Amino acid sequence: MSELILSERQGALRIITLNRPDRHNAMDDGMSALFQQRIGEALDETESSAILIRATGKSFCSGRDTNVLGHRARDESDFHFVRRHQEGRLRMQESTKPIIAALKGGAIGGGCELALAADMRVSDTTLKMALPEILYGVLPDTGGTQMMTSLIGPSRTKYMVMTGQRIDAATALEWGAVDFVVEPDALDARALEIAHDIAAKPPINLALAKEMINLMHGATIRTGTRAELYAQSYLFKTEDYQEARAAIREKRAPNYKGK
């Protein structure tokens, strides 16, 4: 089996590539753990000054693998499961290294939140972004409500979270969810160009710049992300969550009761 997370260094730039194209880079427990290992190594190393996250195949990341939804590999509580994944996202946001994400195809659910945890996003025209958790009886839980609000504002974030609808690349650019949009055959080159340009700058300057800019929203995002933890831990225990899962399995419309 090929390596699910590829990692290479080009000078001062560390490149991490999601490599499960047959599943649109959906993350199961093993792939998620490997990603956290690779991103942790990248954040800790002194040889690189910036990180580029990209993907093979048609999509950036379609979120958590639907085959393992609700599964807890460590037999841990919902609270501890969600909190552990939140720490990975928060570490990316609060690290001193700039992180650039190259997006294409689906950036869905947890994949969207991974993209949002980067400091800037380059997209191609095939992008579809969504926070569809409400369709599964839950809500975003690794910072999606907070990071998206800081980029596109509260009302547009409410639209995305409350409907679960996808937005395309043009809308994402107009709203501010991504920073650049290029044709598909130009994505790798444009993302690498931006990432190498940033990585060539003095590391301490990059760290201080990120730190200063993050002061605008950083504390609020951390606090709000913890609110997602409490909400999600509760929602996993509701009857409506079980009804949503049953409706998906049975291919029918859900009948929610607010319980």
C-alpha positions, 0 to 999 in steps of 0.5 A, a space after each residue: 500500500 502506498 504511503 497515505 501522507 507524503 512528506 518532502 522538503 524543498 529547501 526551506 519549504 516542507 511539502 506534505 501531500 495527502 495521498 489517498 486519491 481513491 477515497 478523495 483523501 478522506 481520512 480514516 483513523 490511520 491516515 489522520 494519525 499519520 497526518 498529525 505525525 507528519 505535520 508535527 514533525 514539520 512544525 518542529 523541524 528547524 530546516 523549514 520555514 513554511 509548509 505547503 499542504 496539497 493532495 493527489 487525485 481529484 480532491 483536497 480532502 473529503 473529510 472523515 471517511 464515511 466508513 468510520 463515522 462514529 468509530 472511536 479507534 481508541 475506545 475513547 469518549 466523544 469528548 476526548 476524541 473531538 478534543 484530540 482532533 481539535 488540538 491538531 487544528 489549533 496547533 497548526 493555527 498557533 504555530 510559528 510557521 506559515 502554512 499554505 494549502 493548495 485546494 481542488 475538488 472537494 474540501 468537505 467537512 474535516 477537509 474544509 476545516 483542515 484547509 481553514 487551519 492554513 494561513 492562506 489558501 490557493 484553489 483551482 476552479 474545481 473546488 467545492 467547499 462545504 461544512 455539511 455536518 448538519 446533514 449527519 446530525 452533528 456540527 463542525 467540531 475542529 474550528 470550522 464555525 470559528 475559522 470560517 466566520 473570521 474569513 467570510 463573516 457570520 451570516 455567510 458562515 451560518 448559511 454554510 453551517 445551517 444548510 450544509 450546502 457547498 460553495 464553488 471556487 468563484 464564491 469562495 474567492 468572492 467571500 474570502 474563503 480562499 485567496 487565489 483561484 487558478 486553472 487546474 493545470 496551474 494549481 501546483 505551480 502557483 501554490 509552490 510559487 507562493 510557498 517558496 516565496 514565503 519560505 525564503 523570508 527570514 524565519 523569525 520575521 515570518 513567526 512574528 508576522 503570523 503571531 501579530 496577525 493572529 492576535 486579531 482572532 486567535 484567542 476567539 477562535 480557540 475559545 469558540 473551538 472549545 464551544 464546538 467541543 461541548 456542542 458536539 459532545 452533546 449532539 452525539 447523544 441526541 435522538 436526532 443524531 441517531 435518526 440522521 444516521 438511520 436516514 442515511 443508511 436507509 436512504 430516506 428523509 430524516 424525521 427530526 424531533 428536537 430530542 
